[in-house]
Amino acid sequence: MISDQLIDERQAAAILGTSTQTLSNWRSTGRYHLPFVKVGRLVRYRQRDIEKFIADNTVGSGRE
């Protein structure tokens, strides 16, 4: 289910299996295109963007 719900860095990191520091590094270096929303000093992610990021970066086994 795709959702426009905003989630915090901790939740996004848990879904992606990474740390909040890694997400911070990705934002500052532009290593991955993972859209985020700034609310004052807070960083939020749209759940649908996290789901799209996972889908776009899923690699098949290469076997057919």
N, CA, C, O and CB atoms as a CASP TS submission, in Angstrom:
PFRMAT TS
TARGET T0000
AUTHOR 0000-0000-0000
METHOD Language model
MODEL 1
PARENT N/A
ATOM      1  N   MET     1       0.846  -1.186   0.000  1.00  0.00           N
ATOM      2  CA  MET     1       0.000   0.000   0.000  1.00  0.00           C
ATOM      3  C   MET     1       0.886   1.243   0.000  1.00  0.00           C
ATOM      4  O   MET     1       1.757   1.398   0.856  1.00  0.00           O
ATOM      5  CB  MET     1      -0.960   0.002   1.225  1.00  0.00           C
ATOM      6  N   ILE     2       0.658   2.102  -0.948  1.00  0.00           N
ATOM      7  CA  ILE     2       1.471   3.307  -1.060  1.00  0.00           C
ATOM      8  C   ILE     2       0.840   4.408  -0.223  1.00  0.00           C
ATOM      9  O   ILE     2      -0.372   4.624  -0.254  1.00  0.00           O
ATOM     10  CB  ILE     2       1.614   3.751  -2.540  1.00  0.00           C
ATOM     11  N   SER     3       1.698   5.100   0.528  1.00  0.00           N
ATOM     12  CA  SER     3       1.201   6.104   1.456  1.00  0.00           C
ATOM     13  C   SER     3       2.016   7.382   1.356  1.00  0.00           C
ATOM     14  O   SER     3       3.229   7.343   1.153  1.00  0.00           O
ATOM     15  CB  SER     3       1.227   5.571   2.885  1.00  0.00           C
ATOM     16  N   ASP     4       1.343   8.507   1.500  1.00  0.00           N
ATOM     17  CA  ASP     4       2.022   9.800   1.555  1.00  0.00           C
ATOM     18  C   ASP     4       2.417  10.149   2.983  1.00  0.00           C
ATOM     19  O   ASP     4       2.900  11.251   3.243  1.00  0.00           O
ATOM     20  CB  ASP     4       1.131  10.899   0.973  1.00  0.00           C
ATOM     21  N   GLN     5       2.216   9.226   3.902  1.00  0.00           N
ATOM     22  CA  GLN     5       2.541   9.472   5.305  1.00  0.00           C
ATOM     23  C   GLN     5       4.016   9.823   5.443  1.00  0.00           C
ATOM     24  O   GLN     5       4.879   9.192   4.832  1.00  0.00           O
ATOM     25  CB  GLN     5       2.196   8.241   6.173  1.00  0.00           C
ATOM     26  N   LEU     6       4.291  10.844   6.257  1.00  0.00           N
ATOM     27  CA  LEU     6       5.676  11.217   6.537  1.00  0.00           C
ATOM     28  C   LEU     6       6.186  10.394   7.708  1.00  0.00           C
ATOM     29  O   LEU     6       5.514  10.253   8.730  1.00  0.00           O
ATOM     30  CB  LEU     6       5.798  12.735   6.838  1.00  0.00           C
ATOM     31  N   ILE     7       7.387   9.853   7.541  1.00  0.00           N
ATOM     32  CA  ILE     7       8.014   9.091   8.617  1.00  0.00           C
ATOM     33  C   ILE     7       9.344   9.743   8.959  1.00  0.00           C
ATOM     34  O   ILE     7       9.944  10.421   8.124  1.00  0.00           O
ATOM     35  CB  ILE     7       8.212   7.597   8.214  1.00  0.00           C
ATOM     36  N   ASP     8       9.800   9.538  10.179  1.00  0.00           N
ATOM     37  CA  ASP     8      11.048  10.174  10.600  1.00  0.00           C
ATOM     38  C   ASP     8      12.261   9.350  10.161  1.00  0.00           C
ATOM     39  O   ASP     8      12.123   8.250   9.626  1.00  0.00           O
ATOM     40  CB  ASP     8      11.061  10.364  12.125  1.00  0.00           C
ATOM     41  N   GLU     9      13.448   9.907  10.399  1.00  0.00           N
ATOM     42  CA  GLU     9      14.689   9.253   9.979  1.00  0.00           C
ATOM     43  C   GLU     9      14.851   7.872  10.595  1.00  0.00           C
ATOM     44  O   GLU     9      15.285   6.935   9.925  1.00  0.00           O
ATOM     45  CB  GLU     9      15.879  10.113  10.345  1.00  0.00           C
ATOM     46  N   ARG    10      14.505   7.750  11.855  1.00  0.00           N
ATOM     47  CA  ARG    10      14.658   6.474  12.551  1.00  0.00           C
ATOM     48  C   ARG    10      13.800   5.397  11.896  1.00  0.00           C
ATOM     49  O   ARG    10      14.254   4.271  11.689  1.00  0.00           O
ATOM     50  CB  ARG    10      14.283   6.622  14.034  1.00  0.00           C
ATOM     51  N   GLN    11      12.559   5.751  11.570  1.00  0.00           N
ATOM     52  CA  GLN    11      11.661   4.796  10.920  1.00  0.00           C
ATOM     53  C   GLN    11      12.160   4.444   9.521  1.00  0.00           C
ATOM     54  O   GLN    11      12.147   3.277   9.131  1.00  0.00           O
ATOM     55  CB  GLN    11      10.237   5.365  10.845  1.00  0.00           C
ATOM     56  N   ALA    12      12.598   5.448   8.769  1.00  0.00           N
ATOM     57  CA  ALA    12      13.113   5.204   7.417  1.00  0.00           C
ATOM     58  C   ALA    12      14.341   4.305   7.467  1.00  0.00           C
ATOM     59  O   ALA    12      14.469   3.378   6.667  1.00  0.00           O
ATOM     60  CB  ALA    12      13.458   6.534   6.718  1.00  0.00           C
ATOM     61  N   ALA    13      15.236   4.576   8.399  1.00  0.00           N
ATOM     62  CA  ALA    13      16.445   3.763   8.539  1.00  0.00           C
ATOM     63  C   ALA    13      16.085   2.317   8.875  1.00  0.00           C
ATOM     64  O   ALA    13      16.695   1.388   8.346  1.00  0.00           O
ATOM     65  CB  ALA    13      17.369   4.349   9.625  1.00  0.00           C
ATOM     66  N   ALA    14      15.105   2.123   9.744  1.00  0.00           N
ATOM     67  CA  ALA    14      14.689   0.769  10.119  1.00  0.00           C
ATOM     68  C   ALA    14      14.124   0.019   8.914  1.00  0.00           C
ATOM     69  O   ALA    14      14.429  -1.157   8.718  1.00  0.00           O
ATOM     70  CB  ALA    14      13.643   0.819  11.247  1.00  0.00           C
ATOM     71  N   ILE    15      13.312   0.686   8.112  1.00  0.00           N
ATOM     72  CA  ILE    15      12.729   0.056   6.926  1.00  0.00           C
ATOM     73  C   ILE    15      13.825  -0.337   5.944  1.00  0.00           C
ATOM     74  O   ILE    15      13.775  -1.411   5.344  1.00  0.00           O
ATOM     75  CB  ILE    15      11.715   1.001   6.247  1.00  0.00           C
ATOM     76  N   LEU    16      14.821   0.540   5.782  1.00  0.00           N
ATOM     77  CA  LEU    16      15.901   0.299   4.825  1.00  0.00           C
ATOM     78  C   LEU    16      17.013  -0.586   5.385  1.00  0.00           C
ATOM     79  O   LEU    16      17.892  -1.022   4.641  1.00  0.00           O
ATOM     80  CB  LEU    16      16.485   1.614   4.378  1.00  0.00           C
ATOM     81  N   GLY    17      16.981  -0.850   6.672  1.00  0.00           N
ATOM     82  CA  GLY    17      18.020  -1.673   7.287  1.00  0.00           C
ATOM     83  C   GLY    17      19.360  -0.974   7.354  1.00  0.00           C
ATOM     84  O   GLY    17      20.408  -1.598   7.190  1.00  0.00           O
ATOM     85  N   THR    18      19.321   0.322   7.595  1.00  0.00           N
ATOM     86  CA  THR    18      20.537   1.125   7.676  1.00  0.00           C
ATOM     87  C   THR    18      20.458   2.012   8.914  1.00  0.00           C
ATOM     88  O   THR    18      19.523   1.896   9.706  1.00  0.00           O
ATOM     89  CB  THR    18      20.731   1.984   6.387  1.00  0.00           C
ATOM     90  N   SER    19      21.424   2.881   9.079  1.00  0.00           N
ATOM     91  CA  SER    19      21.416   3.777  10.238  1.00  0.00           C
ATOM     92  C   SER    19      20.966   5.178   9.832  1.00  0.00           C
ATOM     93  O   SER    19      20.955   5.525   8.651  1.00  0.00           O
ATOM     94  CB  SER    19      22.813   3.835  10.887  1.00  0.00           C
ATOM     95  N   THR    20      20.600   5.966  10.822  1.00  0.00           N
ATOM     96  CA  THR    20      20.239   7.357  10.537  1.00  0.00           C
ATOM     97  C   THR    20      21.455   8.126  10.032  1.00  0.00           C
ATOM     98  O   THR    20      21.312   9.047   9.228  1.00  0.00           O
ATOM     99  CB  THR    20      19.658   8.040  11.796  1.00  0.00           C
ATOM    100  N   GLN    21      22.647   7.759  10.492  1.00  0.00           N
ATOM    101  CA  GLN    21      23.871   8.417  10.014  1.00  0.00           C
ATOM    102  C   GLN    21      24.088   8.135   8.528  1.00  0.00           C
ATOM    103  O   GLN    21      24.521   9.018   7.788  1.00  0.00           O
ATOM    104  CB  GLN    21      25.097   7.942  10.830  1.00  0.00           C
ATOM    105  N   THR    22      23.793   6.924   8.092  1.00  0.00           N
ATOM    106  CA  THR    22      23.910   6.597   6.670  1.00  0.00           C
ATOM    107  C   THR    22      22.949   7.444   5.852  1.00  0.00           C
ATOM    108  O   THR    22      23.325   7.964   4.801  1.00  0.00           O
ATOM    109  CB  THR    22      23.637   5.100   6.430  1.00  0.00           C
ATOM    110  N   LEU    23      21.714   7.591   6.318  1.00  0.00           N
ATOM    111  CA  LEU    23      20.756   8.439   5.606  1.00  0.00           C
ATOM    112  C   LEU    23      21.267   9.873   5.533  1.00  0.00           C
ATOM    113  O   LEU    23      21.137  10.526   4.498  1.00  0.00           O
ATOM    114  CB  LEU    23      19.376   8.399   6.294  1.00  0.00           C
ATOM    115  N   SER    24      21.839  10.359   6.609  1.00  0.00           N
ATOM    116  CA  SER    24      22.411  11.703   6.629  1.00  0.00           C
ATOM    117  C   SER    24      23.535  11.823   5.604  1.00  0.00           C
ATOM    118  O   SER    24      23.630  12.824   4.894  1.00  0.00           O
ATOM    119  CB  SER    24      22.932  12.046   8.035  1.00  0.00           C
ATOM    120  N   ASN    25      24.381  10.807   5.530  1.00  0.00           N
ATOM    121  CA  ASN    25      25.467  10.817   4.546  1.00  0.00           C
ATOM    122  C   ASN    25      24.926  10.821   3.127  1.00  0.00           C
ATOM    123  O   ASN    25      25.431  11.551   2.274  1.00  0.00           O
ATOM    124  CB  ASN    25      26.384   9.611   4.748  1.00  0.00           C
ATOM    125  N   TRP    26      23.906  10.019   2.864  1.00  0.00           N
ATOM    126  CA  TRP    26      23.305   9.986   1.534  1.00  0.00           C
ATOM    127  C   TRP    26      22.748  11.348   1.154  1.00  0.00           C
ATOM    128  O   TRP    26      22.891  11.782   0.011  1.00  0.00           O
ATOM    129  CB  TRP    26      22.201   8.931   1.471  1.00  0.00           C
ATOM    130  N   ARG    27      22.110  12.030   2.111  1.00  0.00           N
ATOM    131  CA  ARG    27      21.554  13.361   1.828  1.00  0.00           C
ATOM    132  C   ARG    27      22.655  14.355   1.507  1.00  0.00           C
ATOM    133  O   ARG    27      22.544  15.124   0.552  1.00  0.00           O
ATOM    134  CB  ARG    27      20.727  13.866   3.018  1.00  0.00           C
ATOM    135  N   SER    28      23.715  14.343   2.298  1.00  0.00           N
ATOM    136  CA  SER    28      24.761  15.364   2.140  1.00  0.00           C
ATOM    137  C   SER    28      25.638  15.121   0.919  1.00  0.00           C
ATOM    138  O   SER    28      26.144  16.072   0.325  1.00  0.00           O
ATOM    139  CB  SER    28      25.631  15.412   3.380  1.00  0.00           C
ATOM    140  N   THR    29      25.826  13.858   0.535  1.00  0.00           N
ATOM    141  CA  THR    29      26.698  13.563  -0.607  1.00  0.00           C
ATOM    142  C   THR    29      25.928  13.380  -1.905  1.00  0.00           C
ATOM    143  O   THR    29      26.514  13.426  -2.987  1.00  0.00           O
ATOM    144  CB  THR    29      27.507  12.321  -0.328  1.00  0.00           C
ATOM    145  N   GLY    30      24.617  13.173  -1.807  1.00  0.00           N
ATOM    146  CA  GLY    30      23.820  12.919  -3.003  1.00  0.00           C
ATOM    147  C   GLY    30      24.084  11.540  -3.591  1.00  0.00           C
ATOM    148  O   GLY    30      23.796  11.302  -4.764  1.00  0.00           O
ATOM    149  N   ARG    31      24.626  10.637  -2.793  1.00  0.00           N
ATOM    150  CA  ARG    31      24.986   9.297  -3.278  1.00  0.00           C
ATOM    151  C   ARG    31      23.784   8.559  -3.865  1.00  0.00           C
ATOM    152  O   ARG    31      23.896   7.925  -4.915  1.00  0.00           O
ATOM    153  CB  ARG    31      25.589   8.473  -2.142  1.00  0.00           C
ATOM    154  N   TYR    32      22.658   8.639  -3.203  1.00  0.00           N
ATOM    155  CA  TYR    32      21.428   8.027  -3.699  1.00  0.00           C
ATOM    156  C   TYR    32      20.355   9.100  -3.765  1.00  0.00           C
ATOM    157  O   TYR    32      20.318  10.019  -2.947  1.00  0.00           O
ATOM    158  CB  TYR    32      20.975   6.837  -2.793  1.00  0.00           C
ATOM    159  N   HIS    33      19.477   8.964  -4.763  1.00  0.00           N
ATOM    160  CA  HIS    33      18.370   9.911  -4.872  1.00  0.00           C
ATOM    161  C   HIS    33      17.205   9.371  -4.046  1.00  0.00           C
ATOM    162  O   HIS    33      16.391   8.581  -4.525  1.00  0.00           O
ATOM    163  CB  HIS    33      17.950  10.133  -6.372  1.00  0.00           C
ATOM    164  N   LEU    34      17.149   9.813  -2.808  1.00  0.00           N
ATOM    165  CA  LEU    34      16.061   9.446  -1.904  1.00  0.00           C
ATOM    166  C   LEU    34      15.443  10.750  -1.417  1.00  0.00           C
ATOM    167  O   LEU    34      15.971  11.391  -0.508  1.00  0.00           O
ATOM    168  CB  LEU    34      16.568   8.549  -0.694  1.00  0.00           C
ATOM    169  N   PRO    35      14.311  11.148  -2.030  1.00  0.00           N
ATOM    170  CA  PRO    35      13.703  12.432  -1.667  1.00  0.00           C
ATOM    171  C   PRO    35      13.372  12.507  -0.179  1.00  0.00           C
ATOM    172  O   PRO    35      12.986  11.517   0.443  1.00  0.00           O
ATOM    173  CB  PRO    35      12.440  12.663  -2.485  1.00  0.00           C
ATOM    174  N   PHE    36      13.533  13.699   0.368  1.00  0.00           N
ATOM    175  CA  PHE    36      13.199  13.927   1.773  1.00  0.00           C
ATOM    176  C   PHE    36      12.557  15.289   1.921  1.00  0.00           C
ATOM    177  O   PHE    36      12.650  16.133   1.029  1.00  0.00           O
ATOM    178  CB  PHE    36      14.452  13.816   2.671  1.00  0.00           C
ATOM    179  N   VAL    37      11.909  15.497   3.046  1.00  0.00           N
ATOM    180  CA  VAL    37      11.197  16.736   3.348  1.00  0.00           C
ATOM    181  C   VAL    37      11.826  17.344   4.594  1.00  0.00           C
ATOM    182  O   VAL    37      12.031  16.654   5.593  1.00  0.00           O
ATOM    183  CB  VAL    37       9.659  16.483   3.551  1.00  0.00           C
ATOM    184  N   LYS    38      12.129  18.630   4.533  1.00  0.00           N
ATOM    185  CA  LYS    38      12.634  19.340   5.713  1.00  0.00           C
ATOM    186  C   LYS    38      11.472  20.088   6.347  1.00  0.00           C
ATOM    187  O   LYS    38      10.776  20.858   5.686  1.00  0.00           O
ATOM    188  CB  LYS    38      13.800  20.323   5.340  1.00  0.00           C
ATOM    189  N   VAL    39      11.276  19.852   7.625  1.00  0.00           N
ATOM    190  CA  VAL    39      10.280  20.571   8.413  1.00  0.00           C
ATOM    191  C   VAL    39      11.072  21.265   9.510  1.00  0.00           C
ATOM    192  O   VAL    39      11.341  20.687  10.563  1.00  0.00           O
ATOM    193  CB  VAL    39       9.145  19.603   9.002  1.00  0.00           C
ATOM    194  N   GLY    40      11.442  22.520   9.246  1.00  0.00           N
ATOM    195  CA  GLY    40      12.374  23.192  10.152  1.00  0.00           C
ATOM    196  C   GLY    40      13.697  22.462  10.089  1.00  0.00           C
ATOM    197  O   GLY    40      14.283  22.317   9.016  1.00  0.00           O
ATOM    198  N   ARG    41      14.171  22.001  11.238  1.00  0.00           N
ATOM    199  CA  ARG    41      15.419  21.237  11.279  1.00  0.00           C
ATOM    200  C   ARG    41      15.186  19.736  11.159  1.00  0.00           C
ATOM    201  O   ARG    41      16.136  18.959  11.056  1.00  0.00           O
ATOM    202  CB  ARG    41      16.165  21.533  12.563  1.00  0.00           C
ATOM    203  N   LEU    42      13.930  19.335  11.173  1.00  0.00           N
ATOM    204  CA  LEU    42      13.596  17.912  11.125  1.00  0.00           C
ATOM    205  C   LEU    42      13.591  17.395   9.693  1.00  0.00           C
ATOM    206  O   LEU    42      13.198  18.107   8.768  1.00  0.00           O
ATOM    207  CB  LEU    42      12.236  17.662  11.776  1.00  0.00           C
ATOM    208  N   VAL    43      14.024  16.174   9.518  1.00  0.00           N
ATOM    209  CA  VAL    43      14.012  15.516   8.213  1.00  0.00           C
ATOM    210  C   VAL    43      12.953  14.425   8.251  1.00  0.00           C
ATOM    211  O   VAL    43      12.892  13.629   9.188  1.00  0.00           O
ATOM    212  CB  VAL    43      15.421  14.926   7.851  1.00  0.00           C
ATOM    213  N   ARG    44      12.130  14.404   7.227  1.00  0.00           N
ATOM    214  CA  ARG    44      11.084  13.395   7.105  1.00  0.00           C
ATOM    215  C   ARG    44      11.146  12.788   5.705  1.00  0.00           C
ATOM    216  O   ARG    44      11.626  13.412   4.758  1.00  0.00           O
ATOM    217  CB  ARG    44       9.677  14.008   7.387  1.00  0.00           C
ATOM    218  N   TYR    45      10.658  11.576   5.603  1.00  0.00           N
ATOM    219  CA  TYR    45      10.584  10.877   4.325  1.00  0.00           C
ATOM    220  C   TYR    45       9.146  10.460   4.085  1.00  0.00           C
ATOM    221  O   TYR    45       8.434  10.093   5.019  1.00  0.00           O
ATOM    222  CB  TYR    45      11.533   9.645   4.296  1.00  0.00           C
ATOM    223  N   ARG    46       8.718  10.517   2.820  1.00  0.00           N
ATOM    224  CA  ARG    46       7.397   9.992   2.477  1.00  0.00           C
ATOM    225  C   ARG    46       7.526   8.477   2.362  1.00  0.00           C
ATOM    226  O   ARG    46       8.466   7.963   1.756  1.00  0.00           O
ATOM    227  CB  ARG    46       6.845  10.628   1.138  1.00  0.00           C
ATOM    228  N   GLN    47       6.578   7.783   2.946  1.00  0.00           N
ATOM    229  CA  GLN    47       6.621   6.324   2.905  1.00  0.00           C
ATOM    230  C   GLN    47       6.658   5.827   1.461  1.00  0.00           C
ATOM    231  O   GLN    47       7.363   4.863   1.159  1.00  0.00           O
ATOM    232  CB  GLN    47       5.409   5.730   3.642  1.00  0.00           C
ATOM    233  N   ARG    48       5.910   6.472   0.568  1.00  0.00           N
ATOM    234  CA  ARG    48       5.896   6.021  -0.831  1.00  0.00           C
ATOM    235  C   ARG    48       7.266   6.186  -1.482  1.00  0.00           C
ATOM    236  O   ARG    48       7.637   5.387  -2.342  1.00  0.00           O
ATOM    237  CB  ARG    48       4.843   6.799  -1.633  1.00  0.00           C
ATOM    238  N   ASP    49       8.030   7.217  -1.082  1.00  0.00           N
ATOM    239  CA  ASP    49       9.377   7.401  -1.631  1.00  0.00           C
ATOM    240  C   ASP    49      10.322   6.304  -1.150  1.00  0.00           C
ATOM    241  O   ASP    49      11.189   5.855  -1.899  1.00  0.00           O
ATOM    242  CB  ASP    49       9.931   8.778  -1.240  1.00  0.00           C
ATOM    243  N   ILE    50      10.155   5.875   0.096  1.00  0.00           N
ATOM    244  CA  ILE    50      10.962   4.769   0.620  1.00  0.00           C
ATOM    245  C   ILE    50      10.637   3.494  -0.154  1.00  0.00           C
ATOM    246  O   ILE    50      11.540   2.757  -0.552  1.00  0.00           O
ATOM    247  CB  ILE    50      10.709   4.566   2.146  1.00  0.00           C
ATOM    248  N   GLU    51       9.348   3.236  -0.365  1.00  0.00           N
ATOM    249  CA  GLU    51       8.930   2.042  -1.097  1.00  0.00           C
ATOM    250  C   GLU    51       9.435   2.072  -2.532  1.00  0.00           C
ATOM    251  O   GLU    51       9.871   1.046  -3.054  1.00  0.00           O
ATOM    252  CB  GLU    51       7.407   1.912  -1.080  1.00  0.00           C
ATOM    253  N   LYS    52       9.381   3.238  -3.180  1.00  0.00           N
ATOM    254  CA  LYS    52       9.881   3.376  -4.552  1.00  0.00           C
ATOM    255  C   LYS    52      11.391   3.181  -4.589  1.00  0.00           C
ATOM    256  O   LYS    52      11.908   2.534  -5.500  1.00  0.00           O
ATOM    257  CB  LYS    52       9.507   4.758  -5.132  1.00  0.00           C
ATOM    258  N   PHE    53      12.102   3.728  -3.615  1.00  0.00           N
ATOM    259  CA  PHE    53      13.553   3.572  -3.537  1.00  0.00           C
ATOM    260  C   PHE    53      13.918   2.087  -3.449  1.00  0.00           C
ATOM    261  O   PHE    53      14.843   1.629  -4.119  1.00  0.00           O
ATOM    262  CB  PHE    53      14.121   4.344  -2.318  1.00  0.00           C
ATOM    263  N   ILE    54      13.192   1.349  -2.627  1.00  0.00           N
ATOM    264  CA  ILE    54      13.452  -0.088  -2.499  1.00  0.00           C
ATOM    265  C   ILE    54      13.182  -0.794  -3.828  1.00  0.00           C
ATOM    266  O   ILE    54      13.992  -1.606  -4.276  1.00  0.00           O
ATOM    267  CB  ILE    54      12.581  -0.702  -1.375  1.00  0.00           C
ATOM    268  N   ALA    55      12.051  -0.489  -4.453  1.00  0.00           N
ATOM    269  CA  ALA    55      11.708  -1.125  -5.727  1.00  0.00           C
ATOM    270  C   ALA    55      12.735  -0.793  -6.810  1.00  0.00           C
ATOM    271  O   ALA    55      13.143  -1.668  -7.574  1.00  0.00           O
ATOM    272  CB  ALA    55      10.310  -0.686  -6.179  1.00  0.00           C
ATOM    273  N   ASP    56      13.148   0.467  -6.871  1.00  0.00           N
ATOM    274  CA  ASP    56      14.099   0.895  -7.900  1.00  0.00           C
ATOM    275  C   ASP    56      15.487   0.302  -7.703  1.00  0.00           C
ATOM    276  O   ASP    56      16.252   0.188  -8.660  1.00  0.00           O
ATOM    277  CB  ASP    56      14.196   2.399  -7.917  1.00  0.00           C
ATOM    278  N   ASN    57      15.818  -0.076  -6.479  1.00  0.00           N
ATOM    279  CA  ASN    57      17.151  -0.598  -6.183  1.00  0.00           C
ATOM    280  C   ASN    57      17.159  -2.104  -5.929  1.00  0.00           C
ATOM    281  O   ASN    57      18.149  -2.658  -5.451  1.00  0.00           O
ATOM    282  CB  ASN    57      17.722   0.115  -4.984  1.00  0.00           C
ATOM    283  N   THR    58      16.053  -2.752  -6.251  1.00  0.00           N
ATOM    284  CA  THR    58      15.989  -4.201  -6.123  1.00  0.00           C
ATOM    285  C   THR    58      16.593  -4.819  -7.371  1.00  0.00           C
ATOM    286  O   THR    58      16.195  -4.504  -8.493  1.00  0.00           O
ATOM    287  CB  THR    58      14.526  -4.689  -5.909  1.00  0.00           C
ATOM    288  N   VAL    59      17.560  -5.702  -7.160  1.00  0.00           N
ATOM    289  CA  VAL    59      18.264  -6.343  -8.261  1.00  0.00           C
ATOM    290  C   VAL    59      17.840  -7.804  -8.306  1.00  0.00           C
ATOM    291  O   VAL    59      17.845  -8.503  -7.292  1.00  0.00           O
ATOM    292  CB  VAL    59      19.814  -6.209  -8.103  1.00  0.00           C
ATOM    293  N   GLY    60      17.471  -8.249  -9.505  1.00  0.00           N
ATOM    294  CA  GLY    60      17.065  -9.640  -9.664  1.00  0.00           C
ATOM    295  C   GLY    60      18.255 -10.577  -9.544  1.00  0.00           C
ATOM    296  O   GLY    60      19.401 -10.135  -9.474  1.00  0.00           O
ATOM    297  N   SER    61      17.977 -11.860  -9.522  1.00  0.00           N
ATOM    298  CA  SER    61      19.029 -12.864  -9.372  1.00  0.00           C
ATOM    299  C   SER    61      19.834 -13.037 -10.652  1.00  0.00           C
ATOM    300  O   SER    61      20.933 -13.591 -10.621  1.00  0.00           O
ATOM    301  CB  SER    61      18.427 -14.195  -8.960  1.00  0.00           C
ATOM    302  N   GLY    62      19.299 -12.570 -11.777  1.00  0.00           N
ATOM    303  CA  GLY    62      19.993 -12.718 -13.049  1.00  0.00           C
ATOM    304  C   GLY    62      19.697 -14.044 -13.726  1.00  0.00           C
ATOM    305  O   GLY    62      20.128 -14.276 -14.855  1.00  0.00           O
ATOM    306  N   ARG    63      18.967 -14.913 -13.048  1.00  0.00           N
ATOM    307  CA  ARG    63      18.607 -16.214 -13.611  1.00  0.00           C
ATOM    308  C   ARG    63      17.232 -16.131 -14.246  1.00  0.00           C
ATOM    309  O   ARG    63      16.322 -15.476 -13.738  1.00  0.00           O
ATOM    310  CB  ARG    63      18.636 -17.316 -12.527  1.00  0.00           C
ATOM    311  N   GLU    64      17.113 -16.810 -15.366  1.00  0.00           N
ATOM    312  CA  GLU    64      15.807 -16.841 -16.035  1.00  0.00           C
ATOM    313  C   GLU    64      15.444 -18.242 -16.413  1.00  0.00           C
ATOM    314  O   GLU    64      14.379 -18.470 -16.987  1.00  0.00           O
ATOM    315  CB  GLU    64      15.802 -15.956 -17.271  1.00  0.00           C
TER
END
